[in-house]
Amino acid sequence: MHLSHYLDGGDPIRCCVIGAGGFGRSFVVHARHLATVDARIVLDLDPDLAAKALTDAGIEPRLIRHCRTPAEARRAWDDGNWIVGDRLEAVIELPLDVVIEATGHPEAGARHAALAIEAGHHVALVTKEADSVVGPGLAAMARKQGCVISPVDGDQPALAIGLISWAETVGLEILAAGKSSEYDFVFDPTTETMTSNGRCVAVPGFGERWDLPAGLDSQGHHQWLADRSRIAGELPQHAVPDLCEMSIVANATGLLPDRPALHYPIARLNEIAELFVPVADGGLLTRTPALEVFHCLRRPDEFSLAGGVFVVVRGHDRASWQMLAEKGHLVSRRGDSAMLPLPRHLLGLEAATTLLEMVRRGVPSGVAQPRPHVDLIAMAESDLAEGTTLTAHGHHHSIDQVSSALVPASALGDDAPLPYYLAANRVLMRSVRAGEPIRVRDVAIDQSSYLWKLRQTQDALFFAPAMSTSNMSASNMSASSMPSGTESSIFKPSTPDANENPR
């Protein structure tokens, strides 16, 4: 795709970046090299961290203003200064084109997105935690306001959605799509150790499970992968953020996972076209197309997918795919499927394409109107006692002893499983047994929560269109009105209804 037309003049896109962590900082620093982007405003709970992102980008400290009020922000803007602060309200009235929400915090992300849309600004929603709970509702709100909200190129959801749409456009039959996990599993055969995310563990005997034998049936593949998983058992093999990102892809494309916790194999790149195919072809999948995640297994000297994304497609014309295999494409040994990877994940370094699409063309990097096909729900990993606070912590707001699963989306009645990031920081009102979902009735919901209120409105839009309660209508979805172990049978094998695919 040729994109240089975006360089043919036009005013720079005026951005406000919220969150000066990994994504936000990488965007701010890189934006100094882009004639198409003006990133003069950086907000963070720690304004000093926001200021550091600007100084790292080469801005002289004397030109950076810490603004606490709209009046201070307007003066700094008119003087051509750079602005830092800790409140979106202080800068929301400035002539912005895009608010980039990159806090990673579900409640803050939902609130910032709603405020920005209400003010008439486009939103680049990096905070997948909020997107997984209320993304379709925010998209409906944005359309009503004449704005665009979008996942962002540089993160896997937008990249996966783009790759899926490319494969569909060129007429390829998709069997599976997804991403590799954030960190590779790097096996050193000389020491029989495996390293992932800075942690190195002994994996004696793993070398005997290195080369996937040809001709295994589905059961044989399952056993081979179970052996790998067992030998590497000291390394974490399931992460909530991976499923969170797949929920966004599902809601944009209508593709569903094969089972709620995904298959998540530890697999080499040249094995993916063997594994993510139907059971009848010796693979793992009981439904196609399916969303999946795998741990990229490689030696230290081998190529990495770099946390990138992929599709597995059916090879109908054996001669064509044999020719492509000879050129080095990742074609299965059967010759009837191939993995097509997009081996990049550049965070803020490639976010400009999303901003340009939104501002210059009025379209997102996802879809105009995602639909709630799946919910990322909270599952008790161990028995949880009444009174337990489900404290979210760390970069990905993980909750101890609580895992996640992808299940068909539903309105949040008392008995409904609770979305993972709505469970975060709630107190359990009753005990929950290991292996059971945490349900809405199990927690004390803060009725003033933006995330909760936005989700109520989303449910009314998509699950109860006949409801006319005034505080749950699309017209009232306004930020200013709000106070500050499951079985695979949940997803039954089927071909998605074309009418259910928003594309």
C-alpha positions in Angstrom: 0.0 0.0 0.0 1.4 3.4 -1.1 1.1 6.0 1.7 3.4 8.8 0.7 0.4 10.9 -0.4 0.1 11.7 3.3 3.4 13.6 3.0 2.0 16.0 0.3 1.3 19.0 2.5 -1.5 19.6 5.0 -1.3 21.0 8.5 0.4 18.8 11.1 -2.0 16.7 13.3 -2.3 18.3 16.7 -2.0 15.6 19.4 -2.5 15.3 23.1 -0.7 12.2 24.5 -2.1 10.8 27.8 0.3 8.4 29.4 4.1 8.9 29.2 4.9 5.2 29.6 6.4 2.9 26.9 3.9 3.6 24.1 3.4 7.3 24.9 7.1 8.1 25.3 8.0 6.3 22.1 5.4 8.3 20.2 6.5 11.6 21.6 10.1 11.1 20.9 9.5 9.8 17.4 7.0 12.6 16.6 9.9 15.0 16.5 10.9 13.3 13.2 7.5 13.7 11.7 6.4 16.7 9.7 2.8 15.4 9.8 2.5 15.4 13.6 2.6 18.1 16.3 2.7 16.4 19.7 3.0 19.5 22.0 0.9 18.2 24.9 1.8 15.2 27.1 -0.2 14.3 30.2 0.6 11.9 33.0 -0.3 11.4 36.6 3.4 12.3 37.1 3.9 15.5 35.1 7.7 15.2 35.6 7.5 11.9 33.6 5.6 13.8 30.9 8.2 16.5 30.9 11.0 13.9 30.6 9.4 12.4 27.5 9.6 15.9 25.9 13.2 16.5 27.0 14.1 13.1 25.7 12.6 14.3 22.4 14.9 17.2 22.4 12.7 20.0 23.8 14.5 22.5 25.9 13.1 22.5 29.5 12.6 26.3 29.4 9.9 25.8 26.7 7.9 23.3 28.7 5.0 24.6 30.8 3.2 22.7 33.5 -0.4 23.8 33.1 -3.1 23.1 35.7 -6.0 25.2 34.3 -7.5 25.9 30.9 -6.3 29.5 31.1 -2.7 28.4 31.7 -2.9 25.9 28.9 -4.3 28.4 26.4 -1.5 30.9 27.2 1.2 28.2 26.8 -0.4 27.0 23.5 -0.7 30.5 22.1 3.0 31.2 23.0 4.1 28.1 21.1 5.2 26.3 24.2 5.0 22.6 25.0 2.5 21.6 27.7 2.6 19.0 30.5 0.0 18.3 33.2 -2.1 15.6 34.9 -5.6 16.6 33.9 -7.2 16.3 30.5 -9.8 18.9 31.5 -7.0 21.6 31.5 -6.3 21.1 27.8 -9.5 19.7 26.3 -10.6 23.1 24.9 -7.4 23.6 22.9 -7.7 23.1 19.1 -6.7 19.4 19.1 -7.2 16.9 16.3 -6.5 13.7 18.3 -6.2 12.5 21.9 -4.0 9.5 22.2 -5.1 7.6 25.3 -2.1 5.4 26.4 -2.5 5.2 30.1 -3.2 1.4 30.1 -5.7 2.1 32.9 -9.2 0.8 32.2 -11.1 3.4 34.2 -9.0 6.4 33.2 -8.9 5.2 29.6 -12.7 5.1 29.4 -13.1 8.5 31.0 -10.5 10.2 28.8 -11.9 8.7 25.7 -15.4 9.8 26.6 -14.3 13.3 27.5 -12.3 13.7 24.2 -15.2 12.5 22.1 -17.6 14.8 23.8 -15.2 17.7 23.0 -15.2 16.7 19.3 -11.7 15.2 19.2 -10.7 11.9 17.5 -9.3 9.3 19.9 -6.5 6.9 19.3 -7.2 4.3 21.9 -4.0 2.5 22.9 -5.5 1.4 26.2 -6.8 -2.0 25.2 -8.1 -2.6 28.8 -10.8 0.0 28.2 -11.4 -1.1 24.6 -12.1 -4.7 25.6 -14.9 -3.6 27.9 -16.5 -0.6 26.1 -14.9 -0.3 22.7 -18.0 -0.8 20.6 -20.0 1.7 22.8 -17.2 4.3 22.5 -17.2 3.8 18.7 -21.0 4.5 18.6 -20.5 7.6 20.7 -17.8 8.8 18.4 -19.9 8.3 15.3 -22.7 10.3 16.8 -20.3 13.2 17.5 -18.7 13.0 14.1 -15.5 11.7 15.4 -13.4 8.6 14.9 -12.0 6.3 17.6 -9.5 3.6 16.6 -7.0 1.1 17.9 -3.5 2.2 16.9 -1.0 0.9 14.4 2.0 -0.2 16.4 0.0 -2.4 18.7 -1.2 -5.9 17.8 -5.0 -5.4 17.6 -4.8 -2.8 14.8 -2.0 -4.7 13.0 -4.0 -8.0 13.2 -7.2 -6.3 12.0 -5.3 -4.8 9.1 -3.7 -8.1 8.1 -7.0 -10.0 8.3 -8.7 -7.3 6.1 -5.8 -7.6 3.6 -6.2 -11.4 3.4 -9.9 -11.0 2.9 -9.5 -8.3 0.3 -7.1 -10.4 -1.8 -9.4 -13.4 -1.6 -7.5 -15.7 0.8 -9.5 -18.2 2.9 -8.5 -17.5 6.5 -8.2 -20.5 8.8 -6.6 -18.7 11.8 -5.4 -15.3 12.7 -3.7 -13.8 15.8 -0.4 -12.8 17.3 2.7 -14.2 19.0 2.9 -13.5 22.7 4.8 -10.5 23.9 8.0 -12.4 24.6 9.7 -15.3 22.7 10.6 -18.6 24.2 14.3 -18.9 23.3 15.7 -22.4 23.6 19.5 -22.9 23.9 20.2 -26.5 23.0 23.8 -26.3 24.3 22.7 -25.6 27.9 19.1 -27.0 27.7 17.7 -23.7 29.1 14.9 -21.5 27.9 14.7 -17.7 28.3 11.6 -15.5 28.1 11.1 -12.0 29.3 14.5 -11.9 31.0 13.9 -15.2 32.9 16.0 -18.3 32.2 14.9 -21.8 33.3 16.3 -25.2 32.9 14.3 -27.4 30.4 16.0 -30.8 30.4 14.7 -33.0 27.6 13.2 -30.1 25.7 15.5 -30.8 22.7 13.7 -34.1 22.2 10.5 -32.1 21.5 12.2 -29.6 19.2 11.4 -31.1 15.8 7.7 -31.5 15.2 7.3 -34.9 13.5 5.5 -35.1 10.2 2.2 -36.9 9.8 0.9 -36.4 13.4 -2.9 -36.3 13.7 -4.6 -33.8 15.9 -4.3 -35.9 19.1 -0.5 -36.3 18.4 -0.1 -32.6 18.0 -1.9 -32.0 21.2 0.3 -34.4 23.1 3.5 -33.0 21.6 2.6 -29.5 22.6 1.4 -30.6 26.0 4.9 -32.1 26.5 6.6 -28.9 25.6 4.3 -26.9 27.9 5.0 -29.3 30.8 8.8 -29.2 30.3 8.7 -25.4 30.2 6.3 -25.2 33.0 8.3 -22.8 35.1 7.6 -20.0 32.5 4.3 -18.2 32.4 2.3 -19.5 29.5 -1.0 -17.5 29.7 -1.3 -13.7 29.9 -4.4 -11.6 30.2 -3.2 -8.9 27.8 -2.9 -11.4 25.0 -6.6 -12.4 25.3 -7.5 -8.8 25.8 -6.0 -7.9 22.5 -7.7 -10.8 20.8 -11.1 -9.6 22.2 -10.6 -6.3 20.3 -9.8 -8.2 17.1 -12.9 -10.4 17.6 -15.1 -7.4 18.1 -13.8 -5.7 15.0 -13.8 -8.7 12.7 -16.3 -11.2 14.0 -13.6 -13.9 14.1 -13.9 -16.0 17.3 -11.4 -18.1 19.4 -11.6 -21.9 19.1 -11.9 -22.1 22.9 -12.1 -19.5 25.7 -8.5 -19.7 26.9 -7.0 -20.3 23.4 -4.7 -23.1 22.5 -1.5 -21.0 23.2 1.1 -23.5 21.9 4.8 -23.2 22.3 5.6 -23.4 18.6 8.2 -22.6 16.0 7.3 -20.3 13.1 7.4 -23.2 10.6 4.9 -25.2 12.6 2.1 -22.7 12.7 0.7 -23.7 9.3 0.6 -27.3 10.6 -1.1 -26.5 13.9 -3.7 -23.8 13.3 -5.7 -25.8 10.8 -8.9 -27.9 11.3 -8.7 -31.1 13.4 -9.6 -33.1 10.2 -6.3 -31.9 8.7 -4.3 -32.9 11.8 -4.5 -29.5 13.4 -5.9 -28.1 16.7 -8.9 -26.1 15.6 -12.5 -27.3 15.9 -13.7 -24.1 14.2 -12.3 -21.9 11.4 -11.6 -19.2 11.1 -10.3 -18.9 14.7 -8.3 -16.4 16.7 -5.2 -17.7 18.4 -2.0 -16.7 20.2 1.3 -18.7 20.3 4.6 -18.5 22.1 7.3 -18.0 19.4 9.8 -20.8 20.1 13.2 -20.3 18.6 16.9 -20.7 19.1 19.0 -17.6 20.0 20.2 -17.4 16.3 16.8 -17.7 14.7 14.3 -15.1 13.4 11.7 -13.7 15.7 8.1 -12.6 14.9 8.9 -9.7 17.2 5.5 -9.8 18.9 3.9 -9.5 15.5 0.7 -10.9 14.0 -0.2 -13.6 11.5 -2.8 -15.2 9.4 -3.0 -18.9 8.4 -4.7 -19.3 5.0 -5.9 -22.3 2.9 -3.7 -23.1 -0.1 -6.2 -24.2 -2.7 -3.8 -24.1 -5.7 -1.0 -26.6 -4.7 1.2 -25.5 -7.6 1.2 -21.8 -6.6 1.9 -22.6 -2.9 4.7 -25.0 -3.9 6.2 -22.1 -5.8 5.8 -19.9 -2.8 7.3 -22.5 -0.5 10.4 -22.7 -2.7 10.7 -18.9 -2.2 10.8 -19.4 1.6 7.2 -18.9 2.6 6.0 -20.8 5.6 3.9 -23.5 3.9 2.8 -26.6 5.7 4.3 -30.0 4.7 0.9 -31.0 3.4 1.1 -28.0 1.1 -2.5 -26.9 1.7 -2.0 -24.1 4.3 0.4 -21.3 4.9 1.3 -18.9 7.6 1.7 -15.3 6.5 3.3 -13.2 9.2 3.7 -9.5 9.8 6.8 -9.5 11.9 6.7 -6.1 13.6 5.2 -4.4 16.7 6.7 -0.9 16.9 4.5 0.8 19.5 4.5 4.6 19.0 7.0 4.5 16.1 4.2 3.6 13.6 1.2 5.2 15.2 1.3 8.1 12.7 -0.5 6.0 10.0 -3.6 5.7 12.3 -3.6 9.4 13.1 -3.4 10.3 9.4 -6.2 7.9 8.5 -8.4 9.3 11.2 -7.8 13.0 10.6 -7.2 13.1 6.8 -9.7 10.4 5.7 -12.1 10.1 8.7 -11.6 6.3 9.0 -10.1 4.1 11.8 -7.4 1.5 11.6 -10.0 -0.9 12.9 -13.6 -0.8 11.7 -16.1 2.1 11.9 -18.4 0.2 14.2 -17.1 -2.8 16.1 -19.7 -5.1 17.7 -19.6 -6.9 21.1 -18.9 -10.4 19.9 -16.9 -11.5 22.9 -16.2 -10.5 26.5 -12.9 -10.9 28.2 -14.1 -12.2 31.6 -12.5 -12.8 35.0 -12.0 -16.4 36.2 -11.0 -17.5 39.7 -7.8 -19.4 39.5 -8.1 -20.5 43.2 -10.8 -20.3 45.8 -11.5 -16.6 46.5 -13.0 -15.6 49.8 -15.7 -13.1 50.5 -14.2 -9.7 51.2 -11.2 -10.2 48.9 -10.2 -7.1 47.1 -9.4 -7.9 43.4 -6.4 -5.6 43.3 -5.0 -4.8 39.9 -1.3 -4.1 39.7 1.6 -3.9 37.4 2.0 -2.7 33.8 -1.0 -4.8 32.6 -3.2 -4.4 35.6 -3.2 -8.1 36.4 -5.1 -9.5 39.3 -3.5 -12.1 41.5 -5.3 -15.6 41.3 -7.6 -14.3 38.6 -7.2 -15.5 35.0 -9.2 -14.6 31.9 -11.3 -16.2 29.2 -13.0 -15.1 26.0 -16.7 -16.0 26.0 -19.7 -14.8 23.9 -20.6 -11.2 24.8 -23.7 -10.5 26.8 -25.5 -7.8 28.7 -24.3 -7.5 32.3 -27.2 -8.9 34.3 -26.5 -10.1 37.9 -25.7 -13.6 36.7 -23.4 -12.6 33.8 -19.7 -13.2 34.0 -17.9 -9.9 34.8 -15.5 -8.4 32.2 -11.9 -8.7 33.6 -11.2 -5.0 33.8 -14.5 -4.3 35.5 -13.6 -6.8 38.2 -10.3 -4.9 38.8 -10.1 -3.3 42.3 -13.6 -4.5 43.2 -14.4 -6.2 46.5 -16.0 -9.7 46.5 -19.4 -9.8 48.1 -19.4 -13.6 48.2 -16.8 -16.3 47.7 -16.0 -17.7 44.3 -14.7 -21.2 43.7 -11.6 -22.0 41.6 -12.4 -22.4 38.0 -15.6 -20.4 38.2 -16.2 -17.0 36.5 -16.6 -14.0 38.7 -20.1 -12.7 38.1 -21.6 -9.3 38.3 -23.5 -10.2 41.5 -20.2 -11.3 43.1 -18.7 -7.8 43.4 -19.5 -4.4 44.8 -19.9 -2.2 41.8 -19.1 1.5 42.1 -22.1 3.1 40.4 -20.0 6.3 39.6 -17.5 4.3 37.5 -17.2 5.6 34.0 -16.3 2.1 32.8 -19.5 0.7 34.4 -21.8 3.4 33.1 -20.3 3.3 29.6 -20.8 -0.5 29.6 -24.4 -0.1 30.6 -25.0 2.1 27.7 -23.2 -0.2 25.3 -25.3 -3.1 26.5 -28.5 -1.1 25.8 -27.3 -0.3 22.3 -26.4 -3.8 21.3 -28.4 -6.1 23.4 -31.6 -4.3 24.2 -32.3 -1.9 21.3 -35.9 -1.5 22.4 -35.0 -0.1 25.8 -35.8 3.6 26.1 -34.6 4.3 29.6 -33.2 7.8 29.3 -29.9 7.2 31.2 -29.1 4.3 28.9 -29.6 5.8 25.5 -26.9 6.7 23.0 -27.8 10.4 23.2 -27.0 10.3 27.0 -23.6 8.6 26.6 -21.8 11.7 27.7 -18.8 12.1 29.9 -19.9 15.3 31.5 -23.1 13.6 32.8 -21.2 11.1 34.8 -19.6 11.5 38.3 -16.0 11.6 38.4 -10.8 -23.5 33.3 -13.9 -23.2 30.9 -14.7 -25.8 28.3 -14.1 -25.3 24.6 -17.8 -26.0 23.9 -18.7 -22.4 24.8 -17.7 -21.6 21.3 -19.4 -24.3 19.1 -17.8 -25.0 15.8 -19.5 -22.9 13.2 -19.1 -20.6 10.3 -19.8 -17.0 11.4 -22.9 -15.5 9.9 -21.9 -12.9 7.2 -24.4 -10.5 8.7 -22.6 -10.6 12.0 -19.3 -9.5 10.5 -19.2 -5.7 10.7 -16.9 -5.5 7.7 
